[in-house]
Every structure is written in structure tokens, then in C-alpha cells.
């Protein structure tokens, strides 16, 4: 298929083609450029996008979509394994139901890729994955698995294990659980690399890619003190890490900058339903951007339904985040922070042909996709 006459936002070095084309071969972008350079091939399927704005498919870099199914209770809730505070060996891919209605709602809203996986009940929760929103078989939808290891600091683990009268019930104990498991994994890794005989340990084995910096740690932290703890642990174990939420990071962005933090900002359209959300404001992404902190905007679905990702970016824009940065926060920057920018997030030759087309600014309440394309095929049109 070839898309012609589109106003293309590449979100890459090529910038914007006011009247451009994209050639697609085998689900990948084969060529992109201005219409003046277009040469028709015979035969080819043509998608005329005249009057439409084309963007890379939107990406939500932190959700729990498919893990706690829409409209179901316990039967569909596979989000948190609240029986052990350290479960790095759990794999989100084993719990995602791709037939959850929310995947179709995400697709209809132009969200073509998501990061999903375990929640934040445990200090170490398990492996996250990145996947497409179109499909019915998880293994064929995966972009990368694992894409990160999920950790949680602060209120959530305290609340869960306080009710159980088990460790951890303090921030000190939460950090200690994480350190203890990482130290055990580091010793396990060292022995294996030295050729010593060691019994297989699923938890330690799952943490080896993290210790090798093959995947990052995604660390749930809302408060500044929890973000400082995340940085402290990351330095101790030489981890690549990203802060998830960063709700109060705007209070001292210089601390985030000093510690080279990257932030998945959100949710920003929700009630302050727990103490850690005190001070929540949609101004946060704009303030962090101004301080030079790499960020993406997230929904934390189902906290905010994933189909409102663009609306979240629009609100961040209204509160100070520049328009193009708001678009980057749900496309190329989201892909980079998720470690999947080699395949998605921008319109460049060789990447997956995932696009969303609008007749107006997509970050407004009135905007609705006119077409959503995944792997070079039109998967949705109203």
C-alpha cells in the first residue's frame, strides 16, 4: 500500500511533509517523502489521505491493559500477586488477555502500542512487555518481552503488606526487600559467570538481564523521597532505570535532572485518591520538560482508560508542555523510553507501518481518528 497526499508528522529528523507519501512493503515503511518525489509503482494499492494529518501510532508507555479485564472482578484480575513481596520471575505476557475490549478501544483512539504488565503491590512485581493493540494472540502482538522489570516504592507495597501483617510495612523494608533480591541475583550471576555449579533460581534468573543493563527498571514512585530512593538503589546496583509516575517531581526538577531521571508522567486526569497523589497537577510534564528531563505521558490504564491518552497529552499542552513535545510524549519519546524506538514511534524507513490519521489537531477533545493503520493494514475506520 502507498499513502499519498498526507500531511505527515514524521516525529523524526525529516520533520513535517506538508504533502507527502509513504510506501509500505510487508508491513514496514519502505519510503517516505514529499509528493513531488513520488513515483507510482504498478500495481499498488493507494490510500489517498488528502486533507488528513498523519502521525506515528500513539504509544502508551505504562498501562495494565489486559491484566485486569474490563467489567470483570476477581476472574479477570491478574494484576497483582500479593503473596510474596519479590516476584521478578512473573511475566506479564502470561496474564494479558488480548480479547479484552479495551484493546479495541485503544486502537479506535489511535493507540497502536502499549507497555503492560504487573501492578505495584510488590516491591518487585515482575516483567513488563510492549505489544501492539491489534490482534488476538499475544505472542504475535509482542514488540518486545521483557521490556522492563517493574519495581514499586512508597505507599502501595506498604498498604498491601500492612494489611497482611507481613514485611514490608515501611519504606525502609520495601527498599530492603529490593536490595536483598538484587544482591542475591548479583551473587547468582557472578557464580554462573565464574562457571560454578548453581541451582536454578527463577527469581535471580529474571533479574540477570536487568543487572546486565539489557532491560531497565521501571520504578513506581510518586513522591520525591521515593524517587531519591530509586536513584540510590539504581546507583548501588548500576541499573538503567526510569521513574513511573513522578507525580511530585515538579517540586524539585533539579533533583531529577541531577540524577539523570527519565519519567513516565501520569496519570494526570484522575482524583487524588490516595496520599501519594497529593499535589498532582497536569503542569508537571511542562515543568519537567523545561528542566530538560526526558518524559512520556501515560494513562496507567485502567486508572485512566487508555483511549484518553491523547487527551492527557492535550491537557499537558494546555498547562505548559509545548505542542510538539506533547506529541512526542505519546510517540517517539514514549517509544524511546520503552526501548522500542527501533520499530515504532516515528515515520522512518524500516520501521513498522503503524499510523493514525486525523482531520484536525489530535490533542483536542473533538478529534477522532479517521483511520488507524497497524503493520501496513487499515485496522480501523469510523
Secondary structure by P-SEA (a helix, b strand, c coil): cccccccccccccccccccbbbbbcccccccccccccccccccbbbbbbccbbbccccccccccccccccccccccccccccccccccccccccccccccaaaaaaaaacccbbbbbbcccccbbbbbbbbbcccccccccccccccbbbbbcccaaaaaaaaaccccccaaaaaaaaaaaaaaaaaaaaaaaacccccccaaaaaacccccccbbbbcccccaaaaaaaaaaaaaaccbbbbcccccccccaaaaaaabbbbbccccccccccccccccccaaaaaaaaabbbbbbbcccccccccaaaaaaaaaaaacccaaaaaaaacaaaaaaacccccccccccccccccccccccccccccccccccccccccccc
